[in-house]
Amino acid sequence: MTFRDIDINLAAETKAMVEQVKRFSMEVMRPAGIELDKLPKPEEVIARDSILWDVFRGFRKLGLHTLEIPKNLGGLAEDMDPMAKVLISEQLGYADAGLAISMGVACMPFNYAARFPTPEMQQLARDFCQDKEGKMIGCWAITEPDHGTDWSLGGNNPKCGPSVKAVLNGDEYVVNGEKSAWVSNGTIATHALLHVGLDPARGMQGQGLAIIPLDLPGISRGKPLDKMGQRPLNQGAIIFEDVRIPKKYMVVSNPDIINAARGLGLAAVNGRMAVVFAGLGKAAFDEALRYAKERIQGGVPIFEHAVMKLKLMKMFTAVEAARANARRMAVFNLLNTFTPSVAHAVGAKCLSTETATTVAGEAIQIFGGFGLAKEFPVEKMFRDARTGMIEDGVNDALAIKAAEFL
Ligand SMILES: Cc1cc2nc3c(=O)[nH]c(=O)nc-3n(C[C@H](O)[C@H](O)[C@H](O)COP(=O)(O)OP(=O)(O)OC[C@H]3O[C@@H](n4cnc5c(N)ncnc54)[C@H](O)[C@@H]3O)c2cc1C
């Protein structure tokens, strides 16, 4: 047993699943992430022959897309120990944070669908569990070109409301507007968990939530976004022009319910991010430690220099604190789905992404010039980690919002 495993006390079956995920993540995801990161154009990441699809298929074959969906719909939710779910997410982040997020977001609309007892939503969740090929891919469409942090902070200013609006017309809603180029999986998603403005007079608080297929007439996509980090995570805008969606797809049509349940969404999204980026921090530390024991300067491995030992020990302590914090928060929140701790989840997201960024930056320093070279993994890890501090909400804005839950 290594220090990596000291707090694991799992049933043999779940331990075996975690081991399978370790193999898949290091043999398939890690190399795929490195290859996809190097592609000059984001269009190539989602090309038909892209290695991205091997990752989707491998993830689905292991059943990892069904971890949040109950057994009666074909999922594994009740079979999985909460700690096992956490270890799996951490391991996926350890292998490649961008792909871990892509795989996770791909499940979001279907995980939500499973919670709504209508026949359409239950069937959607069932179909998703059956999909081992990655044919059904979800996205979370919330950010808009003119409203990013506004979604994190909320508010009832009528001058600052969602630009994607849905207007009820008989048995349908008519949707117009644009979700921003930052929508993860926006280029490839078949379904969206879509936030819309229903009551403009209430600003960001006048929103509704829909789960929709993205092949409806009037929906188009922007071009894939070219960005610094998490390049294997493809992103792009989704544009709605007079899109008619059946009323039953608007799974929450009462803004008061969304406002009351605001904490649940914040806790779920940030909780997952916290665990994934704790994994990335550990990956950067492991690379730095390995290199420090190999690289000879002054006639000895650089690890033998006291200053290097001190640096590595500080990195180790920071990473273990972030991991322990993320695990504790995530297990608690998984066991308390309807009463999660929002402050712990957001605090852990901020701590994990900031720790991963600092530790990956220090890892570059330990590698010296090679730390900047594309042939070594730490410069990518740094870019991936830094991206996490803005992803799904700028850390400062999330923290200000989460303070309301203290
Ligand atoms: C890798 C990645 C993945 C993402 N995935 C998704 C996704 O799946 N779905 C989705 O919908 N979105 C996604 N996003 C978008 C993300 O949620 C937004 O980028 C984020 O909320 C910030 O919005 P913005 O980029 O428009 O910045 P802005 O809101 O324009 O903020 C710019 C700066 O101004 C500051 N600021 C803004 N408002 C205030 C204020 N009121 N007071 C003080 N300071 C303020 C911010 O802190 C920030 O520093 C993703 C982003 C990234 C980077």
PDBQT file of the ligand as one rigid body, heavy atoms in Angstrom, charges set to zero:
ROOT
HETATM    1  C1  LIG A 501     -12.750  25.006 -19.513  1.00  0.00    +0.000 C 
HETATM    2  C2  LIG A 501     -14.085  25.659 -19.344  1.00  0.00    +0.000 A 
HETATM    3  C3  LIG A 501     -15.237  24.887 -19.400  1.00  0.00    +0.000 A 
HETATM    4  C4  LIG A 501     -16.485  25.493 -19.320  1.00  0.00    +0.000 A 
HETATM    5  N1  LIG A 501     -17.612  24.714 -19.456  1.00  0.00    +0.000 NA
HETATM    6  C5  LIG A 501     -18.822  25.299 -19.510  1.00  0.00    +0.000 A 
HETATM    7  C6  LIG A 501     -19.996  24.507 -19.743  1.00  0.00    +0.000 A 
HETATM    8  O1  LIG A 501     -19.949  23.275 -19.841  1.00  0.00    +0.000 OA
HETATM    9  N2  LIG A 501     -21.178  25.148 -19.879  1.00  0.00    +0.000 N 
HETATM   10  C7  LIG A 501     -21.286  26.492 -19.796  1.00  0.00    +0.000 A 
HETATM   11  O2  LIG A 501     -22.382  26.993 -19.970  1.00  0.00    +0.000 OA
HETATM   12  N3  LIG A 501     -20.199  27.272 -19.520  1.00  0.00    +0.000 NA
HETATM   13  C8  LIG A 501     -18.973  26.706 -19.386  1.00  0.00    +0.000 A 
HETATM   14  N4  LIG A 501     -17.856  27.483 -19.143  1.00  0.00    +0.000 N 
HETATM   15  C9  LIG A 501     -18.000  28.922 -19.007  1.00  0.00    +0.000 C 
HETATM   16  C10 LIG A 501     -17.680  29.440 -17.611  1.00  0.00    +0.000 C 
HETATM   17  O3  LIG A 501     -18.681  29.074 -16.710  1.00  0.00    +0.000 OA
HETATM   18  C11 LIG A 501     -17.491  30.959 -17.734  1.00  0.00    +0.000 C 
HETATM   19  O4  LIG A 501     -16.326  31.179 -18.507  1.00  0.00    +0.000 OA
HETATM   20  C12 LIG A 501     -17.367  31.617 -16.387  1.00  0.00    +0.000 C 
HETATM   21  O5  LIG A 501     -18.581  31.559 -15.695  1.00  0.00    +0.000 OA
HETATM   22  C13 LIG A 501     -16.926  33.081 -16.519  1.00  0.00    +0.000 C 
HETATM   23  O6  LIG A 501     -17.702  33.772 -17.441  1.00  0.00    +0.000 OA
HETATM   24  P1  LIG A 501     -16.998  34.683 -18.549  1.00  0.00    +0.000 P 
HETATM   25  O7  LIG A 501     -15.958  33.858 -19.192  1.00  0.00    +0.000 OA
HETATM   26  O8  LIG A 501     -18.065  35.251 -19.405  1.00  0.00    +0.000 OA
HETATM   27  O9  LIG A 501     -16.262  35.829 -17.735  1.00  0.00    +0.000 OA
HETATM   28  P2  LIG A 501     -16.930  37.204 -17.219  1.00  0.00    +0.000 P 
HETATM   29  O10 LIG A 501     -18.192  36.913 -16.511  1.00  0.00    +0.000 OA
HETATM   30  O11 LIG A 501     -16.974  38.172 -18.330  1.00  0.00    +0.000 OA
HETATM   31  O12 LIG A 501     -15.869  37.679 -16.146  1.00  0.00    +0.000 OA
HETATM   32  C14 LIG A 501     -14.678  38.386 -16.502  1.00  0.00    +0.000 C 
HETATM   33  C15 LIG A 501     -14.000  38.844 -15.212  1.00  0.00    +0.000 C 
HETATM   34  O13 LIG A 501     -14.838  39.800 -14.534  1.00  0.00    +0.000 OA
HETATM   35  C16 LIG A 501     -15.091  39.370 -13.204  1.00  0.00    +0.000 C 
HETATM   36  N5  LIG A 501     -16.482  39.727 -12.868  1.00  0.00    +0.000 N 
HETATM   37  C17 LIG A 501     -17.577  39.460 -13.595  1.00  0.00    +0.000 A 
HETATM   38  N6  LIG A 501     -18.677  39.906 -12.972  1.00  0.00    +0.000 NA
HETATM   39  C18 LIG A 501     -18.273  40.478 -11.830  1.00  0.00    +0.000 A 
HETATM   40  C19 LIG A 501     -18.946  41.107 -10.750  1.00  0.00    +0.000 A 
HETATM   41  N7  LIG A 501     -20.275  41.231 -10.734  1.00  0.00    +0.000 N 
HETATM   42  N8  LIG A 501     -18.203  41.563  -9.728  1.00  0.00    +0.000 NA
HETATM   43  C20 LIG A 501     -16.851  41.444  -9.737  1.00  0.00    +0.000 A 
HETATM   44  N9  LIG A 501     -16.155  40.842 -10.727  1.00  0.00    +0.000 NA
HETATM   45  C21 LIG A 501     -16.862  40.366 -11.760  1.00  0.00    +0.000 A 
HETATM   46  C22 LIG A 501     -14.881  37.854 -13.220  1.00  0.00    +0.000 C 
HETATM   47  O14 LIG A 501     -14.537  37.358 -11.939  1.00  0.00    +0.000 OA
HETATM   48  C23 LIG A 501     -13.759  37.698 -14.231  1.00  0.00    +0.000 C 
HETATM   49  O15 LIG A 501     -12.517  37.866 -13.597  1.00  0.00    +0.000 OA
HETATM   50  C24 LIG A 501     -16.592  26.898 -19.167  1.00  0.00    +0.000 A 
HETATM   51  C25 LIG A 501     -15.429  27.663 -19.064  1.00  0.00    +0.000 A 
HETATM   52  C26 LIG A 501     -14.190  27.070 -19.143  1.00  0.00    +0.000 A 
HETATM   53  C27 LIG A 501     -12.960  27.919 -19.036  1.00  0.00    +0.000 C 
ENDROOT
TORSDOF 0
